[in-house]
Amino acid sequence: MRSSTIIERVENGFMLTDRHEYEDGSSDESITVLEEGDNEDETMVKLLLKVAESVGYNEDKYGSENINITFDRKGRKVE
């Protein structure tokens, strides 16, 4: 199986298009719209988690090593 995910910025948020091509020549496509909320950080977390899910990373309810996206690091100057 071959898969691809396309992320597009749309007027009210982001649109993710997942395409799957199977060995028998068939294919399918699913579209997910993530509406942008009042908090840009929360919207970005939702987008990144959805991308992780689309490539096979899933939350383990009882696991201790799940993805955790935070905005708690200081930036650094780039020259």
C-alpha positions in Angstrom: 0.0 0.0 0.0 1.2 3.5 -0.8 -0.2 6.5 1.2 0.2 10.2 1.0 -1.2 13.1 3.0 -1.6 16.6 1.6 -2.1 19.5 4.0 -3.7 22.7 2.7 -4.3 26.0 4.5 -7.9 27.0 3.8 -9.9 30.0 4.8 -11.1 28.6 8.2 -8.3 26.3 9.1 -6.6 23.3 7.5 -7.7 20.5 5.1 -5.9 17.2 5.2 -6.4 14.8 2.2 -5.3 11.2 2.8 -4.8 9.1 -0.3 -4.2 5.3 -0.2 -3.3 3.3 -3.3 -3.5 -0.5 -2.9 -1.5 -3.3 -4.6 -4.6 -4.4 -6.6 -4.8 -1.0 -8.2 -7.7 0.4 -6.2 -7.5 3.6 -4.2 -9.4 5.7 -1.7 -9.3 9.2 -0.4 -10.5 10.8 2.8 -10.7 14.5 3.6 -10.5 16.0 7.1 -11.1 19.7 7.9 -9.7 21.1 11.1 -11.3 24.4 11.8 -9.1 27.1 13.3 -10.1 28.0 16.8 -9.5 31.1 18.9 -6.2 29.6 20.1 -3.6 29.2 17.3 -1.5 26.9 19.5 -4.4 24.5 20.1 -5.2 24.4 16.4 -1.5 23.6 15.6 -1.5 20.8 18.1 -4.6 19.3 16.6 -3.1 19.5 13.1 0.2 17.9 14.1 -1.6 15.1 16.0 -3.8 14.4 12.9 -0.6 14.3 10.7 1.0 11.8 13.2 -2.1 9.7 13.1 -2.2 9.7 9.3 1.3 8.2 9.2 0.6 5.5 11.8 1.3 7.0 15.2 -1.6 6.3 17.5 -2.1 7.2 21.1 -1.7 4.2 23.5 -4.2 4.9 26.3 -2.1 3.1 28.9 1.3 3.8 27.4 3.9 6.1 28.9 5.5 7.3 25.6 2.7 9.1 23.7 3.3 12.2 21.6 3.1 15.4 23.6 3.2 18.7 21.7 3.9 21.7 23.8 4.9 25.3 23.3 7.1 25.7 26.3 10.6 26.2 24.8 12.2 29.6 24.3 13.2 30.4 20.7 16.8 31.2 19.7 18.2 33.8 17.5 19.1 32.7 13.9 21.7 34.7 12.1 
